[in-house]
Amino acid sequence: MTRTIAVSGASGKTGFRVAEEILAAGDQARLLLRPESVIPSTLEGCEQHRLNLMDGNALDDSLRGADALVIATGARPSVDLTGPMKVDAWGVERQIESCKRVGVNRVVLVSSLCAGRWRHPLNLFGLILVWKRVGERSLEKSGLDWTVIRPGGLSEREDELETEGVLWTGADRQESDSIPRRLVARCCIEALNTPDSIGRILEVTSSREQPVMSLQDAIANC
Ligand SMILES: NC(=O)c1ccc[n+]([C@@H]2O[C@H](COP(=O)([O-])OP(=O)(O)OC[C@H]3O[C@@H](n4cnc5c(N)ncnc54)[C@H](OP(=O)(O)O)[C@@H]3O)[C@@H](O)[C@H]2O)c1
C-alpha cells in the first residue's frame, strides 16, 4: 500500500533528496515548507504545505493523515545565532508535539554527529550541537516510534553511490568523516522500513572502502 510520508525542510539539500527517495520507492511525499521555500522541479507534483513551524494549527493540518514524518529542517548559517535554538530545538519540539496531537506515530529526525557536545567548533554557530541534542531528547521522550539519524559532514556528491558503504553505529561512536546527502536520504528511508531501528540513535558516515551493509544487518552486528 502506498504510504504518505511527510518531509519537513523539504526545500533543503538533504530534505529534497529525502522526498525524491520517497517518490522513487513508490510512496507519496508530502512537503512541509516555509512560505518562501524553493523546491526543485522534481518535487513540483507533490502535495505542499507552506507554514511557520511555530503555528501549531497549521502544523496539525499539514501532518494529519500522514503515515510518518522525516524531519530534515535545520537552521541555515546566519548571523542570527538564535537560529539553532529556534529551529533545531523548538522547531523539532513543535513538530513532535503536532505528531502526537494528530496521531503520526513514526518519526525520523536528521540530527548530527557530535550532537550534545559542548566543546566543539561547530558550536560557534549558536551552540548548534547543544540545541540539536535538545531536539533529539524531545523525540526520545515523545512516546512515538522514533529514530535519530546523525550524519557526519554532508556533501553534494552524487556519483558512484551504489557501491559506497555506510558505516552505521550507535550514539557517540563517531566523531568525523562525511557522507553524501543522497545516502543520508536513503538511510532515512531504510530506517523507516526497518522496525528494529525504532528507539535508536544511528550515526552514519560513508566511504568507498566501507562494505555495503543493510541497516538490519548493521543492527544485528552491533
Ligand atoms: N552541513 C553539514 O555538514 C551537516 C552535518 C551534519 C548534520 N547536518 C544537519 O543535517 C540537516 C540537513 O542539512 P542540510 O545542509 O542538507 O540542510 P539545508 O540545505 O540547510 O536545509 C535546511 C532546511 O531547513 C529549513 N529551515 C531552516 N530554518 C527554518 C525555519 N525557521 N522554519 C522552517 N524551516 C526552516 C530550510 O528551509 P528554507 O529552504 O526555506 O530555508 C531548509 O528546508 C540539518 O539539520 C543540518 O543541521 C548538517
The ligand as an SDF file (V2000), in Angstrom:
LIG
                    3D

 48 52  0  0  0  0  0  0  0  0999 V2000
   26.0720   20.6670    6.8110 N   0  0  0  0  0  0  0  0  0  0  0  0
   26.5760   19.5900    7.3700 C   0  0  0  0  0  0  0  0  0  0  0  0
   27.7080   19.1650    7.0610 O   0  0  0  0  0  0  0  0  0  0  0  0
   25.7500   18.8300    8.3740 C   0  0  0  0  0  0  0  0  0  0  0  0
   26.3380   17.7630    9.0600 C   0  0  0  0  0  0  0  0  0  0  0  0
   25.5390   17.0050    9.9140 C   0  0  0  0  0  0  0  0  0  0  0  0
   24.2010   17.3240   10.0950 C   0  0  0  0  0  0  0  0  0  0  0  0
   23.6610   18.3900    9.4410 N   0  0  0  0  0  0  0  0  0  0  0  0
   22.2230   18.6400    9.6490 C   0  0  0  0  0  0  0  0  0  0  0  0
   21.5300   17.9310    8.6410 O   0  0  0  0  0  0  0  0  0  0  0  0
   20.2840   18.5780    8.3520 C   0  0  0  0  0  0  0  0  0  0  0  0
   20.2030   18.8390    6.8490 C   0  0  0  0  0  0  0  0  0  0  0  0
   21.2620   19.7030    6.4630 O   0  0  0  0  0  0  0  0  0  0  0  0
   21.3050   20.3910    5.0120 P   0  0  0  0  0  0  0  0  0  0  0  0
   22.5970   21.1630    4.9270 O   0  0  0  0  0  0  0  0  0  0  0  0
   21.0200   19.3930    3.9460 O   0  0  0  0  0  0  0  0  0  0  0  0
   20.0670   21.3810    5.1400 O   0  0  0  0  0  0  0  0  0  0  0  0
   19.8000   22.7940    4.4400 P   0  0  0  0  0  0  0  0  0  0  0  0
   20.0860   22.6890    2.9650 O   0  0  0  0  0  0  0  0  0  0  0  0
   20.4950   23.8870    5.2060 O   0  0  0  0  0  0  0  0  0  0  0  0
   18.2060   22.9130    4.6290 O   0  0  0  0  0  0  0  0  0  0  0  0
   17.6310   23.3010    5.8320 C   0  0  0  0  0  0  0  0  0  0  0  0
   16.1290   23.1550    5.6990 C   0  0  0  0  0  0  0  0  0  0  0  0
   15.5350   23.6300    6.9080 O   0  0  0  0  0  0  0  0  0  0  0  0
   14.5880   24.6440    6.5840 C   0  0  0  0  0  0  0  0  0  0  0  0
   14.5330   25.6640    7.6170 N   0  0  0  0  0  0  0  0  0  0  0  0
   15.5280   26.4430    8.0810 C   0  0  0  0  0  0  0  0  0  0  0  0
   15.0650   27.2990    9.0160 N   0  0  0  0  0  0  0  0  0  0  0  0
   13.7370   27.0560    9.1250 C   0  0  0  0  0  0  0  0  0  0  0  0
   12.6860   27.6130    9.9090 C   0  0  0  0  0  0  0  0  0  0  0  0
   12.9030   28.6070   10.7800 N   0  0  0  0  0  0  0  0  0  0  0  0
   11.4330   27.1260    9.7490 N   0  0  0  0  0  0  0  0  0  0  0  0
   11.2000   26.1150    8.8820 C   0  0  0  0  0  0  0  0  0  0  0  0
   12.1410   25.5480    8.1020 N   0  0  0  0  0  0  0  0  0  0  0  0
   13.3910   26.0140    8.2280 C   0  0  0  0  0  0  0  0  0  0  0  0
   15.0890   25.2560    5.2790 C   0  0  0  0  0  0  0  0  0  0  0  0
   14.0220   25.9310    4.6360 O   0  0  0  0  0  0  0  0  0  0  0  0
   14.3240   27.1030    3.5450 P   0  0  0  0  0  0  0  0  0  0  0  0
   14.6850   26.3920    2.2750 O   0  0  0  0  0  0  0  0  0  0  0  0
   13.0530   27.8380    3.4540 O   0  0  0  0  0  0  0  0  0  0  0  0
   15.4570   27.9240    4.0830 O   0  0  0  0  0  0  0  0  0  0  0  0
   15.5420   24.0000    4.5490 C   0  0  0  0  0  0  0  0  0  0  0  0
   14.4430   23.3170    4.0020 O   0  0  0  0  0  0  0  0  0  0  0  0
   20.2800   19.8490    9.1980 C   0  0  0  0  0  0  0  0  0  0  0  0
   19.5810   19.6060   10.3950 O   0  0  0  0  0  0  0  0  0  0  0  0
   21.7610   20.0720    9.4920 C   0  0  0  0  0  0  0  0  0  0  0  0
   21.9670   20.8170   10.6780 O   0  0  0  0  0  0  0  0  0  0  0  0
   24.3980   19.1390    8.5900 C   0  0  0  0  0  0  0  0  0  0  0  0
  1  2  1  0
  2  3  2  0
  2  4  1  0
  4  5  1  0
  4 48  2  0
  5  6  2  0
  6  7  1  0
  7  8  2  0
  8  9  1  0
  8 48  1  0
  9 10  1  0
  9 46  1  0
 10 11  1  0
 11 12  1  0
 11 44  1  0
 12 13  1  0
 13 14  1  0
 14 15  2  0
 14 16  1  0
 14 17  1  0
 17 18  1  0
 18 19  2  0
 18 20  1  0
 18 21  1  0
 21 22  1  0
 22 23  1  0
 23 24  1  0
 23 42  1  0
 24 25  1  0
 25 26  1  0
 25 36  1  0
 26 27  1  0
 26 35  1  0
 27 28  2  0
 28 29  1  0
 29 30  1  0
 29 35  2  0
 30 31  1  0
 30 32  2  0
 32 33  1  0
 33 34  2  0
 34 35  1  0
 36 37  1  0
 36 42  1  0
 37 38  1  0
 38 39  2  0
 38 40  1  0
 38 41  1  0
 42 43  1  0
 44 45  1  0
 44 46  1  0
 46 47  1  0
M  CHG  2   8   1  16  -1
M  END
$$$$
